[in-house]
Amino acid sequence: MPNAYQTTIDEFEKKFLDLLTNYQQLKSDNEALKADLETCRKELFAAKKMAAEYRDNYEVLKVARAFGQSEQDKKNAYRRITTLMRDIDTCLALLNE
């Protein structure tokens, strides 16, 4: 009988050590994934910032192109600027709420 107890204890110890090893591996993997996630978040933030800058530059370019030679170009530019001003006013109103 003592041999059966020892076998049970040995099996328990083996399973416990396997579990501990798996836990440590998962903990290490989790830390690596957290680091990867943080890197991805930083890259996403930078990409969003760059996209916003490109959008702003595109809007400026559209307004600049609107200032053409003809009277129609000037009217289009005036309408575009008016639309932008309304958008800014809307944003400011939302911020003040």
Secondary structure as UniProt FT lines:
FT   HELIX           2..66
FT   HELIX           71..96
//
